[in-house]
Amino acid sequence: MGEQEPSAGKESERLALACWDYAWPLASEYRSLDRVLDETVARGFNALRLDPFPHLLAAPARGVHMDRCELDVPADPRRDLSASKATIRIRRGVRRLLQGAADRGLSLWLHSHFLPDSRARRSFVRRPEDFVDVWAQTLGLMREWDLLDRVVAVDFCHQFPQPPAAHGLIRRVFGRSPERPLPRHWSEREERSLEAYLVEVPRTLRALFPGVRFGVSCGAGQSEYLRQMDTGELDFLELALWLDDDPRFRLASGERLPVPGRLGRMLAPPVRQLLMEATGEQWLRRLHDQLNRRLAFARLRRMEPVLGDGYLQVSRPPSSLPRGWAAFIESTVDQALTAGVSVMTPTSLARPQTAWLWQEQDWLEQLNRRIRAGG
């Protein structure tokens, strides 16, 4: 498979991503949609990364589309979301959100976690053609709504091929429950099966929607597996860059302290804070080294590198912006800008449901101005 250039006319656009992900129909902060969209613009964002729930928007192969959906969402501490159940009218909700974003000139960066619902529709997204079908229907609806021109890119499977997004894929390729971790070593058959998704899904979708970029996101561990596969059809590689995922940091910060229960939860944040104050530069260098390695791989394969997720969790919600943490984030953003990254989030913690950071309007606007200007 030949190497694929990013879609013409899109690669030079600089985007500061607000990571709404799948929280927008769940968290109470999004109920006043017009207000929170205005707040997003006021903080300097010019794009939304969001989950439009393509497996729920699409009509099933057999049967009639049911707009009323019952979601059963697990807790997600990294997104400040508790376990919850929610009933939404998916097409009406997505159209209203996209129209509000378009009215404010926001670009759309789409992805999906393929969350569970009461009819288990994510289980039917198993083969490459299933991913093509749900995304083609989703983008087709946006074209009907005259909103397709706001869509910049589609990450067709968040953190491919990890759960939860790859729920049905895991059963098909690995023959195991998606609730279990993936095996550490993949067979040649499994690698070739996964490669088919990376080739067939973006190639087919691009033929149908040539103005949209198609790619995948991955964490630090998954990018090593991608080195064994054909990535020539991917326009971009979205990187999840979390210091919290560094095993050395997790050990040093006390996350793995042999102290059970409530006492362990009480001890870990102070240990983590002391660690960052004493040795923050060391951890910053480790994160930057990881970033540079992954940027080099993306560019070697002629994929646009995108920073859509990261960079460091806060131990407990502060009352105001922690300066040490803010300096860590600023340095990471500057490093990415110096390396030529043009699509990135200032930090994916900058979202309406994370109140302590969302209130820092001036700080976020300054960071996003630098992202949009390129430095």
N, C-alpha and C positions, 0 to 999 in steps of 0.2 A: 504494500500500500504506500503510495507516495505521500510526501509531507504536504500538509494542508495549511495554507496561509489563513490568518484570521479574516473574517468577512470584510469585504471592501467597505470603506467609509465609516467603520465602527471603531477600529482599534485605537484611533487617536483621541477619542472622547474621554475626558477625565471625569470620573464619577466618585463621589463621596457617598458610600452606601450606608443607609440606615437599616439595621437588621431587624425588621419586624417578624420575619420568619412565619411561624404558624400561630403566633400569639394574638394576631389581630382579631379573630372572632372569640377569643377566650378570656383575655385579661380585661378587667373593668376599665382600665385606662383608655381603651380604644372605643368605648361606647359613644363618646362625642367625637365622631370621626372627623368632622370638619375642623374642630379645634386642634386635634392632635396632628392632623396633616399641616395645619398652619404652623404649629410649633416645630414640626420637622423642618419646614422650609426656613423658619426663623433661626434655626440652629445650623444652617449652612449646608444641609444635605441636598443633593440634587438627584438622588436615586433611592428607591426602596428595594431591598432584597426581601422578597416575601414568598410564601407558600400559597399558591392558589388552589391547592388540593385537587390536582388534575384527575386523580382516580375517582373523585366524587363529582367533579364537573362533567366528566365524560359519561355518555350513555353506555350501559352494559351491552355486550355483544348480543345477548338475548334478553328482551324485556324493555320496559319503558323507564326513562330516567326519572328518578324521584329527587326533587329538589330539596326536600326536607331531610337533613342528615343528623344523625346522633353520634357525636364524637365521644370517645372514651380515651382521654389523654393521660398518660403517665406523668408523674412528677419530673420536672426538668430543672434542677437547681441552677444550672448554667444559664438558663433563660428566665430565672426568677418566676417559674411557673409551678404551682402545686398540682397534684393529681386532680382532675376535674372531668365532669361530663357536661356536654353542651349540645344543644339542639340549634342548628342553624339552617337557613335557606341559602344553600351554597351559591347558586348562580346569581341570585339577587345580591348577596353579600359581596361576592367578588366583583360584580359589575359596578356596584356603588363605590367600592374601594378604588378600583382602577380609574373610574371616571373622576373621582376626587383627586387622585394623584395626577392624572393628565391635565386637569384644570389648573393645576399649580406648576405644570411644566416638569414634573418629576419623571425620570426614566424608571423602567421596571426591570429588575434582575430577578428572574423567576427560578425557584427550585422547589423541591418537595421532600418532606420526610415520610410521606405516605402513611399518615397516622391511622390508627384503627378506628373503625366506626361500627355501628351495630350490625351492618350487613357484611362485614369482613371483606370489603371491596379491594383492599390492598393485596389480599391473597391471590387475586386474579391477575395482578401485574407481575408476570413471571418471566416471559420470554422477551427477546428484543422487540418483537412486533407488538407486544403489549405496551411497552414503554412508548413506542412510536404512536400507537393508537390513542392513548390517553392524552399525550402531549399534543398530537395533531388536532384532536377534538378541542382541547383547551385553547390552543392558538387560533383555531378556526372560529371559536366563539368570540374571541377578542377581535378578530377581523370583522365579524358580523356587527360588533358593537363599535366599530371604527376606532379601536384602541390599540390595534396591533403595532402601529407606528411608535408607540411608547415602549414597546418591549425591546430591550437591547440584547438580552441573552437568556438562555435556559440551561441550568444545571439539571440534567435529566434524572439524576439519582444522587441525592445528598450523601456525601462521604462514601461513594461507591467503593467496594460492594458490601459495606457494613450495615448491620441492623441499626435503626428500625426501617430506614428507607428501602433497603433491599430485601424486605421481608419475603416476598414471593420468590424472588431470584435465588435466595439462599436455599430454599427448599428444592428448587429445580437443579441448581448447580452442585450444591454440596450434599443434598439428601439428608439434611439435618434440621432440627428445630431452629428457627430464627432467634429463639430465646437463649440459645447457647452461643458462646464465643466461636468465631470462625477458627478452623484449625490453623496452627502456626505455619505449616508447610502445605502448599497446594500442589496437587498433582498436575502433570502436563495437561491432562484432559480438562481439569478444572480451569487452568489458566487459559486454555484455548476457548473454553466456553465463555469465560468472562470477556475475553478479547472480542468475541462476536458482538457483545453489547457496545463496546467502545467504537466499533467500526460501523455496525449496521444502524444503530439508533441515530447518531448525529448525521450520517450520510443521508439517510432517508428523510429526516426532518429538514435538513438544509435544502434538499431538492424541493420540498413543499413550501418552505418559508425562507427564501434566500437572504432576506434582510436581517435575520436573527443569527446570533452566534450560539453555538451549542458546545457544551463541555461537561465536565464533572468536577466535583469537589473531593478533596481527600485530606486526611490527617497525615501526620508524620509517618506513621507505620505503613499506611496504604501506598504512599508514593514509591516505596521500595519495590512493591509488587508490580507497579505500573512499568517499571524499567524493563520487565520481561515481556511486555505486550506491545502491540501495534497501537500507537496513539495518534497516527497520522490524520485521522478524521476529526480530532478534537480541536476546536478553535481556542479554548482556554482551559487552564487548570486552576481551580479555585483552591487556595491553601488555607487550611485551618491551622493557625499558628498560636498555640497556647503554651506558655511557659509551664502552666499547671500540668501539662502532659509529659513534661521531662521527668523521667524516673528519678534522676538525682535530686531535682528540686523537691519532688514529692517526699522523698526520704529525708532530705535535710530540713524541710519545713515542718516536719512532725506529722504529716498526714498519715504516716504509717507507724506512729507511736504505738507501742504495745500497751496502751491504756484504754480499757473498754468504756463504752457508754458515754454518759454525760460528761465525766471528768475529761475524757479524751477530746471531746468536742470543745470543752472550755480551754484546754491547754493549747490546742493546735493554733488558733489565731494569734495569741501572743508570741509563740515560737516563730511563726511565719513572719510576723511584723519585725521582730528582732533580727531575723535572718536577712530580710530585705534591707534594713537599715545598715547592717554591718557588711554585707557582701553583695549588695544589689548590682554593682558593676560586673561582677563575675557572672551573674545570671543573665544580665543584659547581653553580655558577649556570647553566652551560649545560645540565646534566642536568635541573635543576629547571625551567628554561624549557621544555625539551622535554616534561617531564612535564605541566606546566600546559597547554600547547597541546593535548596529546592528551587530557587529561581534559576540556578544554572541548569538543572534538569529540564525545567519547563522550556527554557529558551533553546536548549540543545534540540529538543523535540519540536521546536517552532510552535509552541502553545503560548498564548498570552498568559502571564502569571497574574493572578487576581488574589488580593487579600480580603476575603469576605468574612473571616471569623477569627477572633482572638481578642486580647493578647495575654491578660493576667487578671484572674479573679481577685476580688477583694475579700479578705477573710470574714469580715462582718460588715453590715451596712454602716458607713460612717455618717456623721452629721454634716460634714462638709467635704470638699474635695481633698483627698490626702495628697500632699505635695510630692512625697516620694513616689507614690503610685503614678501620679500625673506625669512626673518627669520620665518615668519608665515608659509610659505610653507615648509621650512626645518623641522620645529618642527612637522608639521603634518605627513610628510614622516617618520620621526624618530619614531613617535608614532605608526604608522601602522607597521613599521618594528619590533619594540619591541613587538607588539601584534602578530607577526608571519605571516603577510600578505606577500605572495610571488609573487603576480601579481598585479601591480599597475602602475599608471602614476605618474610622478613627479608633474605634474599639467596638466590638459587637455588644458590649455592655451599655452602649448609648442607645437606649430604647425606652419608650414611655413607661414601661412597668418597673424600670430600675430608677426609682424616684430620686435617690440621692445624687445620681449622675445627670439625669435628665434636667434637673433644675440648674445645672451649670451651663446656661445658655451661652454666655460669652466665651467660655473655654472651648466648648464644642464648635462654636462658629469660627473661632480662630483656627482650630485644627482643620476643619473642613475647608476653610479658605485656602490653607496651604495645600491641601490635597487637590483642590480644583485648579490651583495655579501651578502645581508641579513643584512646589518647594517654597 
